[in-house]
Amino acid sequence: MSKFKKKKSGDLPAVSTASLPDIVFMLLFFFMTVTVMKDSDLMVKNDVPTANQVQKLDKKDPVVYIYAGKPLPKYQDKFGSNAKIQVNDKFADISEIAPFILQYKDGLRQELREMFTTALKVDSDTNMGLITDVKQELREVNALKLVYITKEGDAVGSLRN
């Protein structure tokens, strides 16, 4: 006679739910750490021009975005239809750019101030005189690392159309 008997019933054991809260909280913490919040709402028309030699920005470097273009239709009653500059969530005058850049740079650690980049996201219909004024203000506060945001495409081909 054997000491061990084989189970006759084919019942499955109950599933343990003891680790379920741990899994839920682990997923919650994961999504909290990898989620990126939206910086600002776009208040200007922003159809960026195309370029055939495009490079991605390094996400590690601190970047300030300055938008330029005509205000969206919902803002045209208050601000008009001429091209405006948007910094963060508000329209800014040319004279407000330098204090904004200086304030942003002061908030950075010393070693990040050298890697600070200003990105211009300009509508393709915007007058270049406005952009020249913005660049002049950036020169005055020594924000010389400047990039233009474009989309990849055939720049010459888009001019023919």
PEVEN-V164825 format. One record per backbone hydrogen bond with DSSP energy under -1.0 kcal/mol. CO is the residue of the C=O (numbers start at 1). NH is the residue of the N-H. If there is no record, write none. Layout:
# PEVEN-V164825
CO_NH / CO_NH
This chain:
# PEVEN-V164825
19_23 / 20_24 / 21_25 / 22_26 / 23_27 / 24_28 / 25_29 / 26_30 / 27_31 / 28_32 / 29_33 / 30_34 / 31_35 / 43_72 / 47_124 / 49_151 / 51_153 / 62_117 / 64_119 / 66_121 / 67_86 / 68_123 / 69_84 / 70_45 / 72_75 / 75_79 / 76_80 / 84_69 / 85_92 / 86_67 / 87_90 / 90_87 / 93_96 / 94_97 / 96_100 / 97_101 / 98_102 / 99_103 / 100_104 / 101_105 / 102_106 / 103_107 / 105_108 / 109_113 / 117_64 / 118_147 / 119_66 / 120_149 / 121_68 / 123_126 / 128_132 / 129_133 / 130_134 / 131_135 / 132_136 / 133_137 / 134_138 / 135_139 / 136_140 / 138_143 / 139_142 / 142_144 / 145_118 / 147_120 / 151_51 / 154_158 / 156_160
